[in-house]
Amino acid sequence: MSGTATEVVEAAFRLYRAQDRDAAVALYADDFTFTSPHDDHIDKAAFFERCFPTADRFTQHRLLWVTPADEELVLVLYEYELTTGERYRNTEAITVRDGLIREVQVFFGGRA
């Protein structure tokens, strides 16, 4: 996808919520890594196997801020509500280079 780093990140979140794996895979670099408190630098295949299919846990998922920190780094704050009714906020630092997502670092927040 061509576009700004912010546009790539917003597209990735839309495709995640829609669970359009085929379209989403094209936004991620082959050497992509994903890190969260539950995952330590997992690769693209593991991310799409473990993390991508989790959108059904949410009744709502809203991007609150999508802010470029520089040409490659986008900071995202989002809020989501689980099917249990609990609401949380997380932050992600996402590196986009040459139109592809290279790295995602997730920082879990508390209840919103």
Protein Blocks (a to p, Z undefined) as FASTA:
>chain_A
ZZdfklmmmmmmmmmmnopmklmmmmpcfkbccddfkbghiafklmmmmmmmmmmmpfbd
cdfbdcdfblmbccdddddddfkopacddddddddeehiafbdcddddddZZ
